[in-house]
Amino acid sequence: MVVVRDEIFDAHRIKRSNQARLAIEEAARQQRARRLAVFRRVDSQQPMYLSSRASHSGGGALDAWTLLLLLPLVWLTTGRRRTPAAR
């Protein structure tokens, strides 16, 4: 496949000047792959929050209990709409 490309570039007199750049980029890519990830958390000595990530516990406006408390209200408002139509 590479030989065919080289023949095509030579036939059209296209210079392949980016091979050196690609070799440098590939070496840099391999070097980054070998490096460990950098830990950049600034509050590691004294964490700001108890958990290290977001969770679904607490702090929300609507939870299961709130929805259960609102269910009778929804049932009453839809029941009143049906009553005048039935008359």
Secondary structure, DSSP 8 states (H G I E B T S, - for coil): -HHHHHHHHHHTT---TTHHHHHHHHHHHHHHHHS------TTSSS-SSSSSS--SSS--S--HHHHHHHHHHHHHHHHHHHHHHH-
